[in-house]
Amino acid sequence: MKIRISKINKLRHSKLPLLIWFVVLSAAISGSFGGVNLFGFYIKGYAWFIQIMVSGVFLLRFPKKASFPWHIWLPWICVVIIYLVFSDYPNALQRSVMMLCPIVVGMAVSIYPIREKEIVAFSILCRYLAIGLCIIVIFKTGIYLTGKLPEITGLAAEVMIGTLLAALFAVRHAYGNKDALPYWAAVLAIPVIAVTRTAVVVTALTLPLTFAPMKLIKRIIIFVLVCAIGVGVFYTERFQKKMFYSGQGTMKDLTMNNPDFRAVGRAKLWDMMEEEIKAKPWFGHGANAQEEFILDYAGFYGQPHNDWIRLLFDYGYLGTLIFAFCIILQSYHAWNKVRVTTGGTRMLFYAGASSFLPFVLFMFTDNIILYVSFFGNLHFTILGLAYASLKTSEKDTEWLRYQAYTYSIAKQQNLSSKK
């Protein structure tokens, strides 16, 4: 995974917007020091807050330049704002702003003129980020000292970022980039080291299920290999201990009804929340009501580790369906744009659309909707870059046509004058 000097020069001399640098670097910093408390707030909190503030300033200065299709998310934006206005639950404002943060970042990124040179620079920057994540994991786990994998890790940020990068590298591999597969394998190793069960599956699926064009037989072969490796990882001692209280079990034992399965406590919380959801199924209990419920249940403010249940509890079936509809529409819109794009722009659209698959899967077992510093903002940065590049190419094409037109007129006038 060596990066040549020429690639470093491309990154150094590119006109990659500072906002993009900030999003990528803050993701790395959040992964490294996100849990550090500074003046009463965590660094990961500063990261997303500064990102949305900077993005908001750019949008206020150049509101008409944003090419990101924010109107796709307008129904969800309205739901979040309306529920926030009528909510009296603690932290409702913070949670609501966090959920809208990626949209604002994506819009701000789409303001800039982006061409192939900047896309190449962003790709190189993502490879640096992947290398940085691997180094962080090595130091955090102490592997470089002990030579052994730890039993317990706290690498949620690194896992989330790695999964998003895996979706990007999967697209690059589908397009024949030789160095993409080693990077994909490297970020896949992060959830394996972290013993993060869902993340191993989700990250592994980013390659065979990428939206980028790939032969069916190749997808099947990759899927079979991924499954075989996954089964091998499942039966390792570390994963057996993470999966089962007894430290051993089989695939048949992976059920919430199994008292030996290490998710029983979480399953009980989900069952209780589902009962409350039935009481107010369509409109929910209000913005961030689930935190108050968990406080009564567990004695602390927390999350249910299932964003779909979280949304159903707070926003009901109506709000959840609107959110799901916006995801589907955005994925289709980005996927549809590949028909009118080429090169790096097309890969960005494919990566942006493909990344919704791991996002949706993570929502079943985690709080990824609030991990904007680790996943959401970087994801919508990819989408914002794609839309910005498309708009820039359209403007460049119009300019070239205008230049050709003026040249032809001048040439005709010149010929007429000679006659």
Buried (B, 14 or more C-beta within 10 A) or exposed (E): EEEEEEBEEBBEEBEBBEBBBBBBBBBBBBBBBBEEEEEEEBBBBBBBBEBBEBBBEBBEEEEEBBBBBBEBBEBBBEBBEEBBEEBEBEBBEBBBBBBBBBBBBBBBBBBBBBBBBBBBBBBBBBBBBBBBBBEBBEEBBEBEEEEEBBEEBEBBBBBBBBBBBBBBBBBBBBBEBEBBBEBBEBBBBBBBBBBBBBBBBBBBBBBBBBBBEBEEEEBEEBBEEBBEBBEEBBBEEBBBBBBBEEEEBEEEBBEEEBEBBBBEEBBEBBEBBEEBBEEBEEEBBBBBBBBBBBEEBEEEEBBBBBBBBBBBBBBBBEBBBBBBEBBEBBBEBBBEBBEEBEBBBBBBBBBBBBBBBBBBBBBBBBBBBBBBBBBBBBBBBBBBBBBBBBBBBEEEEEEEEEEEEEEEEEEEEEEEEEE
